Amino acid sequence: MPVLLRPEEAERWLSMEGGPELLKPAPEDFLRWWPVSRRVNATGRADDLSLIQPIGTSRAGSEAAELRL
């Protein structure tokens, strides 16, 4: 689970005044995830919003069918 700092905690973290007490998992309902195209791995060739669009999971033979979690 990623650690996300609240804006009021960021300065403490960056100034090294804060320590491990700031490192708390993000609330489960705060983050969202979904499968995306494998094109996200092709750096330098594609840079558009379609990279983060959810892909379907029911199309046989599609990128989603190849998705490995």
Steps between C-alpha positions, in 0.01 A plus 500: 500500500648838408559766759346839427580806704237761577596849383558612858743207552703548184715787635588299812601204284705704253677695775585172676319613816248219461585135515332161474196626690393673176509175302149362515321308225253696294134429587369214288218711357742777395671322207345342192649255253401334173673313218651721229664440165846345493599800292576676830827304499609634159680814615557766240255362245165587647399789718128558504202460730398169342783336695311531826155417368359180652506205266224239496551164664252291306640518144677178405831558327519861613769669706284433804506126433881520521495697825689330780438621855 
